[in-house]
Amino acid sequence: MTYRATGQGFALVGKIIADIATDERGRADFPFLRNFDPYEGHSWASGDAAFDDGNNQESSSEAVNAWAGLLLWGEATGNRRLRDLGIYLYTSEIASVNQYWLDLDRQVLDPEYGKPFASTVFGGKYACNTWWTQEPRQILGINMLPITTASTYLGADPKHVRSLVDALPAEVKAYRGRGLDDGTPADIWQDVVASYAALADPDLGMSLWNRKGSVEAGETRSHTLHWLSSLKEMGTPDFSVTADTPLYAVFKDTSDARTYLAYNARAEAIRVTFSTGKAVDVPPRSLVRTR
């Protein structure tokens, strides 16, 4: 892949991208798409398959975050080929997450499994645990973080979101009742859980967040407040609306009023048209929000 950028910094970013997602076959330095599996439609965190059950991936959301970065970088540098690769990887990973991890269609996880989601997917099995703890909030949250504007896909099924969040208190109580508490903070990852809950119910998300509570290592209080406040004002993601640009989002509040957002990373103004007929003029390198 050729990157239309100059300077050592740009070249270094290009090398990092090629390391995880070159679309060129037969290179001597980096393998084609490295750990992304086109057949499965998602990444593998372990490339050597040194387990009886094959490769595995725990934090699918981290993979989604990587592909969102490719998309943004490609759009910002005018590299349409890279941008389109990012779109393919981002949308494919999300489609697989909704099936293999979250099982939104209820057709993947066996009823005997007894869990509503998988935290880790292997080549030959799925599991509900993490590599470092059995603590329920971290088992759930590992497939949410980092919370970014690329995370709204997690709100595709509000009822499912609410059910997972509602189940947490009893699961945490049972975990502690088994004497498994490993000394983690009593409100571990409360900011991540609150941000996730807000995608289905902004009021619930805000009520669950303690601004003076613990903060996940990759988060900040200000970012969590911005996330929760924005959803409380705009409502939840509306996936029924599309647009003719990759960098957009639509939200709908309880009165069915929509808020439209479009970001223009380019050096010239663009007009974004949504599938509802709404059209928005977006200045260069700007984010526009409108009703």
N, C-alpha and C positions, 0 to 999 in steps of 0.2 A: 504494500500500500504506500502511495506517495502522499506526504503531508505538505500541504501548501502553507508553510509557516517558515519563519526565519529566526535566526538567533539560537544560541546554545540552549536556552531554556525551552524553546519550542522543540528543538531536536530531542532533548531529553524526554519531554512528554511523549513525543512520538515513539521513542524507544520503549517507554513504559507501556504504552498502548499496544505496541507490537508484541511485547512479551506476553500479554494476557489475551490478545484478540487479533492477531494478524489474520487477514483473510487471504493471504498468499500461501499457496501450497508449495512445498519443496524448498523452502528457505533453509539455509545452513545454520541460522542463528535462533529462530523461533519457530515452534510448530504451529500448524494451522489451528486457530481458535483455542489452542492449549487445552484447558479443562472443560470447555463447553462441549456438550454432547448433542449434536444436531438430531440424533435419533430420539433421545429422551426429551430434548427441548429444554434442558437445564444444565447447570454446571455440576462438576464434581469437585469437592474441596480436596479430595485425596486422589492424586493421579496414579499412585502405584498399586492400588487395589490390594494392599497387604492385609486383607481381612478375609475371613471365610465367606462373608456375604458381599464381597466386591467393594467397589468404590462407595463413597458416601458424601453426602452434603448435609451439614447441620444448618447453618445460617443462610437460608436462601435469600434473605433480604439483603445481605452483604453483596451477593452476586448482582441482585437487581440494582443496588447502588452503583456498582462498577459500570454497568451498562448505561445507566443514566448519565454517568460522567462522560462516557464516550459520545453519547448523543449531544450533550451540551457542548463539549469541546469541538465536535465536528461542526455544529451550527455556528459557534462563535468564531471559528477560523475559516469558515466558508468551504469546508471540506465535506461536500455532500455525500461522497462515498462513505466516509467514516460515520457521518450522521445517520445514514441509512443502515449501516451495519449496527450502530447502537440501537436504532429502533427495532431491528430484527431481534437482537439479543434481549433487549428489555422486554418486548412484548412476548417473546417465546418463553422467557424465564417466568414471567408472571402467569402465563397460561398453565405452565407446569406446576407452579406453586399452588394455584387454585385447585389443581387436581390432586397431586401427590402429597402435598403438605396439608392443605386446608380441606380438601375433599368437598368442595362446595356443591358438587353434583351428587354427593353421597353414593358414588359408584366405585370407589377405590378401596377404602378402608374396610376390612372384614368386620362384621358385627362382633365376632369373638375377640377382636382387638380391644374393644371396650373404651376407646379414646376417640374424641371428636376431631383430632388432628394428629399429625406426625411432626415431631420436632427434628427428626433426622431420617433421611431417606437413603437407603443403601441400594446397591444393585440387586440384592436378593431379599430385602426385608425393609420394614419401616419400624421406627421406635419412638417412644415418648420419654426422652431423657436428654441430658446433655453430657458432654465429655467431662465436665468438672463438678456437677451437682445434680441432685434430684429435687431441688427447690422449685416449686410449681411456677412461680412468676418468671423465673429465668428460663424454664423450659418453654413457656409460652413466648416470652419476649425475645428469645434469640432469633426468631424468624420475623421480628418487627424492626429491630434496630439496624442501622441508624434511622431515626425518624427524619425524613426530609420531604420536600415537595414531590419527590418521586415515590412516596409511600402511600399515596391516596388509594392505590389499588387494593390495599388491605381492607377498605371499607366496602368492597363489592357486595357483601351479604351482611347487612346490618344486624339481622337476627342472629346470625352465627357469631358475629363480634360480641354482641350482648351476652349470648349464652356462655361464651368462653370467659368473659370478664366476670359474670355473675357467679361462675363456678369457683373462682379463685379463692375466696375466703375459706370455704369448706376444705378445699384441697390443701391450703396452707396449714389449717388447723390439724388436718390428718397427718401431714408431713411432720409437724412438730410433735404430734402425739406419738409418733413412732420413734421418737428420740433421734431424729435425723437432722435436727437443726445444727448447722455447721458454723454458727456464729455470724452469719450474714446479718446486715441491718434489718430491723423489723419491717422496714418499708422498702426493702430492696427493689429497685427498678420501678418505683411507684410512678415516676414521671413517664416512663415508656408505656406502662399499662394505661395511664390516664390518657395519653396521646392516642393510643389505639382505640380506647373506648369512645373518644370524641368523634371518631370517624363514623360511628353509628348513632351517637347521642352526645352532642356537644355539652349539654348541661351535665350529663353524667361524668364526662371526662373532666370538666372543671371541678366537680365536687370531689373527685377522687384524688386530685392533685394537691399536695401539700407543698407550698412554695418554699417552706423552710425545711422540707424533708430531704431524704437522700437524693443524690443526682447520679445517674448512670455516667460512667467514666467518659463517654463520648458526647454527652449532652451538656446543656447549660440551662439555668433557670430561665434566662431571658428568652431562649429559643422555645422552650416549652410553653412559656406564657404567651408568646406570639402565636404559636400553633393553636393553642386552646382558645385564645381570644378571637382569632380569625375564624375558626370553625363555629364558635358561638355566634358570631356576627353573620357569617355567610350561610351556614348550614352544612349539610353533608354532601359528599361528592355525588354529582349527577352524571352517571356513565351513559345515559341515553343520548347525550349530546356529543357530537364530534365537531372537528374543525379542520380547515385546510392548512394547518401548521402543526408541527409536532409539539410545540411548547405552549400548551394551553391547559386550562382546567375550568370546570363549571361546577357550581355548588347550588343547592336548592335548600331554602329554609322551610320552616313548618307551614308557612303561608303559600308555599309553592313559588315564591319569588326566586328567580335565578340571579346569580352573580357570575359574570364572565371574566376570566383572566386570560391574557395573552402576553407572551414575552417575545421580544424581538432582539435577538443577539447580533443582528446584522448591522452594517454601517449605513444602510438606507432604510427609509420608512417602508412599512408593509401594511397591507389591508388583510385582516383575518376575518373570514366568514364562517359562522357556525351553522350547524345543520338546522337550527331553528330559524335561520334567516338573519340572525343578528350579525351585523358587520361592525368591525372595530378597526380604526386606524391606529397603528402602533409606531411611535417614533423610533429612531435608531437606538439600539441598546437600552430599551426601556420595557417596563412592565406596566400594562394598562389593566385597570380593573373597572368594570362598569356593570350596571344593571340592565 
